[in-house]
Amino acid sequence: MGVPAMADNHADGSAGGPSMAELMNDANSTGDVLSYGMGPWQQRYSALNKVNTQTVRRLVPVYAASLGGEKQRGQESQPIVYDGTIYVTGSYSRLFAFDAKTGEKKWEYNARLPDGIMPCCDVVNRGAAIHGDKIIFATLDAHLVALNRNTGKVIWNKEVGDYKAGYSATAAPIIVKDMVITGNSGGEFGIVGAVQARDVNTGELIWNRPTIEGHMGSLRGQDNGITGKTNATWEGDLWKTGGGATWLGGTYDPGTNLLYFGTGNPAPWNSHLRPGDNLYTSSTLAIDADTGKIKWHYQTTPHDGWDFDGVNEFIPFDAKIGGKDMKLGAKADRNGYFYVLDRTNGKFIGAHKFVMQTTWADGIDQKTGRPNFTKDGRPGAPDGADKGKVVFSSPSFLGGKNWMPMAYSQDTGLFYVPSNDWGMDIWNEPIAYKKGAAYLGAGFTIKPIADDHIGALRAMNPKTGKIVWEYKNPAPLWGGVLSTGGNLVFTGTPEGYLKAFDAKTGQELWKFNTGSGVVGSPITWEDGGEQYVAVMSGWGGAVPLWGGEVAKTFKDISQGGSLWVFKLYNQ
Ligand SMILES: O=C(O)c1cc(C(=O)O)c2c(n1)C(=O)C(=O)c1cc(C(=O)O)[nH]c1-2
């Protein structure tokens, strides 16, 4: 075990660990993985090319490190690698430090969770953030905990929301300008979504930005303006419990100093109870990192009635469009459309369908960027105490794509989108808000819509919206994607495989079965001249809980909880 870094010998306060400059350079440094998404833009691209289309068939496991215990549930974590240690979060709010070369456990932290936590969609966590001597993660009782990265001892522990009111937290935090920035979960309980920035050294709140119009933001203990304009797009008091959870965290663009956070569904799901666009739910928000003020917003699903959370990652990328260099961002939304926006001002550039079917909208108006809603796509209003008209809707509420992050390759200029083709019967029911109780007012059953697949990894050209290739998978895809300079794309499957594809053609080149479903996000780094690939294995997340007929089909997938690390066999 390393010696705890007690003294702060770094002028920048990073206390013997990664500094802000190193964190901002994460996308270019191949010897470590310091942030969720592998860099502030979270493109999940590594230039490493020792493992490539020629050599990948020699990729073999170095070790598998078990998280142990009985808590074998969805392992959605992306590992962090720094200074010979690999850090992973596990289900039930656990954080582990392993020797990156051998898989030997250095320490383990188990958050003591109260009874009565209310995560909607499994006891998951998607990863930690590292800064200086600290490794920081969010816990299911809506706390943020900073541990000493060498010892696992708690440095600070702060509440980000009241778990008794339905708040929880599952996202990986991000570090920007010595602040740790996080979202919150609880959209199914009528909480109010927010983005919070805290001092990374103390955990003290610097600013708070609620996502629902009418709520007051704060900056260093002072009021800092209301979000939007009260009652402009919400009627009565509904905005007070309006949802819009920021449950997937966000990305950051150092060039514009903007944080891009997606917001979840409006609460309740029954849209007839809340006429209006319901800003800023199901949207992308661009937030000034210094002040917490919203600079622009773009709503993908106005007046959502299908649980089309807009939380999916908004990934900055640069491209030439019509001969002009553009600063863009892309998002594959849960509603089935792939959006490209100007990331400096939120201007709509284009949106294209990336799934088989969208019943709720017939395309996106290419001028206004608003969906062309279909006439019969919305589930009906309840009739007194009776449920309203049932409609078949596609995508299902679990989305054309859910939280599992896509990757962008700087070599091919393509986005690799882990998507799902499925639909649902959905209907509305009467509902009233009650603190700490589910606030849906809807019922649903998810169903397959194709004979041969649900999951589809799709390579999208962001300039044309064209799907260049697709790989179809029987079970829903629920893991993150990694792209590399070896012309490879990696992703996992619920059937247990980590797979590698040719980034240009989609040809499957390699697979390895990890013994449980892969719903984590793979990473790669190099050490001692060798390239490593790592991924978490452990089936879970929303599908087995909410997947209806689809969950029944895949009920035999074994639970698990292991970190797998691979490198090339050299003999
Ligand atoms: O509105 C929310 O607060 C919220 C939170 C979460 C979460 O924190 O995991 C999910 C969802 N919604 C959700 O709608 C959803 O489909 C979902 C899937 C998963 C998962 O980890 O598999 N989490 C969540």
The ligand as an SDF file (V2000), in Angstrom:
LIG
                    3D

 24 26  0  0  0  0  0  0  0  0999 V2000
  -35.2640   10.3000  -12.8570 O   0  0  0  0  0  0  0  0  0  0  0  0
  -34.3380    9.8670  -12.1700 C   0  0  0  0  0  0  0  0  0  0  0  0
  -33.9340   10.4300  -11.1440 O   0  0  0  0  0  0  0  0  0  0  0  0
  -33.6500    8.6330  -12.6230 C   0  0  0  0  0  0  0  0  0  0  0  0
  -32.5080    8.1550  -12.0040 C   0  0  0  0  0  0  0  0  0  0  0  0
  -31.8620    6.9940  -12.4790 C   0  0  0  0  0  0  0  0  0  0  0  0
  -30.6160    6.6080  -11.7450 C   0  0  0  0  0  0  0  0  0  0  0  0
  -30.1720    7.4140  -10.8980 O   0  0  0  0  0  0  0  0  0  0  0  0
  -30.0360    5.5570  -11.9300 O   0  0  0  0  0  0  0  0  0  0  0  0
  -32.4360    6.3390  -13.6220 C   0  0  0  0  0  0  0  0  0  0  0  0
  -33.5940    6.9080  -14.1850 C   0  0  0  0  0  0  0  0  0  0  0  0
  -34.1850    8.0120  -13.6980 N   0  0  0  0  0  0  0  0  0  0  0  0
  -34.2270    6.3500  -15.3460 C   0  0  0  0  0  0  0  0  0  0  0  0
  -35.2420    6.8990  -15.8230 O   0  0  0  0  0  0  0  0  0  0  0  0
  -33.6820    5.2030  -15.9600 C   0  0  0  0  0  0  0  0  0  0  0  0
  -34.1810    4.7170  -16.9820 O   0  0  0  0  0  0  0  0  0  0  0  0
  -32.5190    4.6290  -15.3870 C   0  0  0  0  0  0  0  0  0  0  0  0
  -31.8050    3.5150  -15.7750 C   0  0  0  0  0  0  0  0  0  0  0  0
  -30.8120    3.3840  -14.8560 C   0  0  0  0  0  0  0  0  0  0  0  0
  -29.7590    2.3580  -14.7890 C   0  0  0  0  0  0  0  0  0  0  0  0
  -28.8140    2.5870  -14.0380 O   0  0  0  0  0  0  0  0  0  0  0  0
  -29.8950    1.3210  -15.4650 O   0  0  0  0  0  0  0  0  0  0  0  0
  -30.8860    4.4050  -13.9530 N   0  0  0  0  0  0  0  0  0  0  0  0
  -31.9320    5.1720  -14.2500 C   0  0  0  0  0  0  0  0  0  0  0  0
  1  2  2  0
  2  3  1  0
  2  4  1  0
  4  5  1  0
  4 12  2  0
  5  6  2  0
  6  7  1  0
  6 10  1  0
  7  8  2  0
  7  9  1  0
 10 11  2  0
 10 24  1  0
 11 12  1  0
 11 13  1  0
 13 14  2  0
 13 15  1  0
 15 16  2  0
 15 17  1  0
 17 18  1  0
 17 24  2  0
 18 19  2  0
 19 20  1  0
 19 23  1  0
 20 21  2  0
 20 22  1  0
 23 24  1  0
M  END
$$$$
